[in-house]
Amino acid sequence: MIRFEDVTFAYEKGKPVLSAVSFEIGKGETVGLIGANGAGKSTVMKLLLGLAGPGAGAGSGSGAGNTKNTGSGRILVEGIEVLPKNLPQIRRKLGFVLQNSDNQMFMPTVFEDMMFGLLNYGMSRMEAERRVDEVLQDLGQEKLKYLYNHKISGGEKRMAAVATVLAMDPEVLLMDEPTSALDPYNRRIIIRTIGALKQTKIITSHDLDMIYDTCGRVILLSDGKIAADGPAEDILMDKKLLEANRMELPLRFATCV
């Protein structure tokens, strides 16, 4: 489904953020992308979306875009390389839930936000409204439909942001810190929601307990390189490995040590 082939990338020449990163993610996998601040997690997301690197017209010798960006290697989504000419096709397959929902929800109501993308993709209004209702019902969030974005809680806004992305029916769901700043109740709702979704999912987070609850596999990045890639339980219970890469055990395990 997703493949990074020996990807190296720098925002400034001579200062690589990713170095020779290679991995594959299969259809239906839920993968946690973890690492200390500056490890390269956000850059992986940006490269996938074409917001940096060759997909943004920079790197790989293209000579276009920001010439300070340099990169090599290939990134593929379902066999399609992330390049400027392929971005419309690739972005139809990807849904991105931002860490800060305020940066994602820009229409007055949840309903209008969910309708916006569908209508711009050419769906009829009747079909779009049906899709909105289906997604909200699947998430158990029908109450959000006509609420104003500036009046709902942080947890409700996070669920609304997820609903807005799911309405577009992406094949791959990218989630950046989905539980940050949530109270325990809303955090549990998000974890249950992630667990029920059938899409291929890549989740970046410092909430390692949430990663343990939702992800079958973990990729640990450290200083732009893959330090470990394997079953979530093996990596998240490895105290020496985590501490060597400036991380700590999930709280559930730390209390047992």
N, C-alpha and C positions, 0 to 999 in steps of 0.2 A: 504493500500500500504506500509506504513512505520509505525512501532510501537516501541516505547521505553517503556519498562515495568520496572519501579522502578529502573532506572539505576543510579548507583553511581560509580564514577571513580576518581582515583587519580594517577598522575604521580609519586608522592612520597607518601609513606605510611603516613597516618595521615593528609594529606593536600588535601582533596577532591576538585576536580575542578567541578564535578557535584554531586549533592546530591538528590537521590530519584526522578529523572526526569522521568515523564511518559507523553506521548502524542501519538496521532495517526494522520496520514496524509492520507487522502483518495485519490484515483486515480483522477488525473486531477486538484487537488488543487494547488494553488500557495501561499506559506506560507513564510512570512518574519520572519527571526530569528534575533531579535535585542537585544541589550544590550550594556552596557559600556564595555570598554576594560577589559578583564579578566573575563567576565561574564560566559564564557564557550561555546560560539558560535562555535569557531574553533574545539573544542573538540568534539562537536556533529557531525560535518562533518567527523572528523578523525575516530570516532567510527563507523559511518555508512559505511565508506569505508574499515574498517578493518585495518586502519593505526595505531590504538592504541586499547588497551583493548583486550578482548577475541579474536577478529578477527585477532589480530597481534600475538596471542599466549601468551598473558599476561592476568593476572587477572582471576577472576572467579575460582580460585583454580587450574588453569591448570598446574602451575609450569613451563611453558615454556616461552621463550622470555625474556623480561626485567623483572626481578623479583621485581623491585621497583614499577612497575605498579600494582595497585590493583583495582578491580572492582567487581560489582555485578549487578544483574538484567539481562534482556534480550533485544536484539535489533533484530527486524525481518523486512525483506524486502519481501513483498508478501508471508508471512508465513514461509520464510526461515531464520533461525537464523544466525546471523553474527558470524561465527566460522571459523577457518582456513580451514577446509575441504570444506566449502561452498563458499569461497571467489571467485573462478573463476566464479561460477554461479551468484553470487550476483553482481560482478563488471560488468558483461555483461548488467545488468539492470540499472547501475548508470553511469552518465556522470558528470565529475567534471571540471568546468571552474575556473582556479586558478585566484587569485587576480592579480598576476604579470604574464602577458602573456609570458614574456621572459623565464619563468620557464616551460612553456608548449610547446612552439614552438621551436623545436630543429633541424628541417631539413632545407635545404637551402631555399626552396620555400613553399608557402602555399599549392600548389598542392601536393608536396611530403609529407608534414605533414599530409594532409588529407588521402592520400593513405596508409600511413604507418600502421595505425591501421587496416584498412580494409584488407590489404593483409596478415597481421599477424593473422587475424581471419579466414583466409582461403578463402576469396572471390577471384574470378578470377579477373585478371587485367581489363578485359572488364566491368565486373559488378562494380568493384570499381570505375572506371572512370565515369561510368554512375551515380553512387551514388554521387560522388563529384560534378558533374554538376547539379544534382537535388537539392542538398543542397544549393549550391551557388546561383542558380536561385531563390529558395524559399526565400532566404535572400536578394535578390537583390544585391549580391556582386560578380557577375561574373568577375568583373575587377580584383579581388584579385588573381585569379587562378594561374597565373604564376609569380606573384610578389615575390621578394626576401624578406624574413622576416626581414632582418636587414635594409631594405630600406623603409619600410612602417611606417606610423604614428602610434602613440599609439592607436588611435581609430580604425584604420584599423586592427591593430594586435589583438585588443580585439574581433573584429568581426571575424577575421580568427580563433581565439581560439574557439569561439562559434561554428563556422562552422566545425572545426575539431572534436569537441565533438559530434555535431549533426549527423555527417556522420556515427557515430557508432550506431545511432538509439537507444539511451538509453530510457528507460521508465521513469526514474527519472533524472532530471537535477539539480545538485548542483552548485550554483554560489556564489563565495566569492567576495564581494565588486565589482560587475560588472561595476559600474560607476566611480570608483575611478580614479582620475587623468585624467579624460576626459574633453574636452572642451564642452560647451553647445550643439553644433551641434551633436557631436558624442554621447553625453549622451542621447539626444533625440532619436537617431537611436537605441541605445541599449534598451531603454525603449519600443519603438515600437516593436522591435524584441522579447523581453521577452513577451510582451502582445499577440503576434501572435502565440507563441509556444504552442502546445497542451499537452506537457509532464507535468507530475507532477513536480513541481519546489519548491526547498527550496533555499531561497536567504538570505545570511547574508550581512548586510550593515549598515553603519552609515548614509547613505543618506536616511533619513526618507521620504523625498518627493518622491524619486524613489520607496521606499517601498509602499507608499500610492498609487502611480500610477499603480503599477503592482500586488500587493498582495491583495487578498480578506481576508486574515487572518494573524494575527501577533502573534508570541510567544515571549514574553519578558522574557529574562533570566537576573537574578541578583544574583551575588555571587553563581553561580552554581545551582540555583533553578528557577523554573518557577514562575515569579511574576505575569504574566497575560497571558491569551490565549483567543483570541476572534476576532471579526471582526476588520479589520485594522482601520476603521474609529473611532470606540469606543476607541481603545487604543491610537492611534496617536493623538487624540484630547484631551486626558486626561492629562492636564498639571501637576496636582499634582502627578499622577501615574508616569509619566516620570521623573519628578524632584526627586521624592523619590528614583528612581533607577538610578540616575546620568546621566539622559538624558534630552534633551530639545525638545520642540515642533518642528515639521517640519516648515521650514521657512514660508510656505504659511499661517500657522496658527499663528505663532509667531508674524507676523506683524499686526495681528488683535487683539492681546491681549493688 
